Amino acid sequence: MSPVAEDYDFHGTHPATPRPDAVPVRWAMVEDRPLPARVRGYTCECLPIIFEDCRAGGQGFIRRYDRSVSPWVIAESPRIKVSAAERLWRQLINGEAR
């Protein structure tokens, strides 16, 4: 193992705790395997809930993995315009959406 791996703890983006006035997202459960999507961003794997900023078919959406339960629960936001998905992603990261 390299010294770098031993000396540093690598983490990805940690979303802020949702604020009391955070906008609720209409999460829809994914019945089967999620359809292929290009993942543009994601939150840290060390957390029990992980978000992915996704694009597919010219639209954007957020995929949410709840790993606090077994089996994991996978849900997706509505598929919306890419600009709206980018705004939703920033809201989730900043604690302005939940």
Residue pairs with C-beta under 8 A, 6 or more apart in sequence:
11 44
11 46
12 42
12 43
12 44
12 45
13 41
13 42
13 43
13 44
13 93
14 43
14 44
14 47
15 43
15 51
15 92
15 93
15 94
15 95
16 93
16 94
16 95
17 95
18 95
18 96
18 97
18 98
19 95
19 96
22 91
22 95
22 96
22 97
22 98
23 91
23 96
23 97
23 98
24 97
24 98
25 62
25 77
25 88
25 92
25 97
25 98
26 77
26 78
27 64
27 75
27 76
27 77
28 75
28 76
28 77
28 78
29 73
29 74
29 75
30 63
30 74
30 75
30 76
34 63
34 74
34 76
35 56
36 56
37 52
37 54
37 55
37 56
37 61
37 63
38 54
38 55
38 56
39 52
39 53
39 54
39 63
40 53
40 54
40 55
41 52
41 53
41 89
42 50
42 51
42 52
42 53
43 49
43 50
43 51
43 52
43 93
44 50
48 66
48 67
48 68
49 64
49 65
49 66
49 67
49 68
50 64
50 65
50 67
51 62
51 63
51 64
51 65
51 89
51 92
52 62
52 63
52 64
52 65
53 60
53 62
53 85
53 86
53 89
54 60
54 61
54 62
54 63
54 76
54 85
55 82
55 85
56 79
57 79
58 82
59 79
59 80
59 81
59 82
59 85
60 79
60 80
60 81
60 82
60 84
60 85
60 86
60 88
60 89
61 76
61 77
61 78
61 79
61 80
61 85
62 76
62 77
62 85
62 88
62 89
62 92
63 74
63 75
63 76
63 77
64 74
64 75
64 76
64 77
65 72
65 73
65 74
66 72
66 73
66 74
66 75
77 85
77 88
80 88
88 97
90 96
91 97
92 98
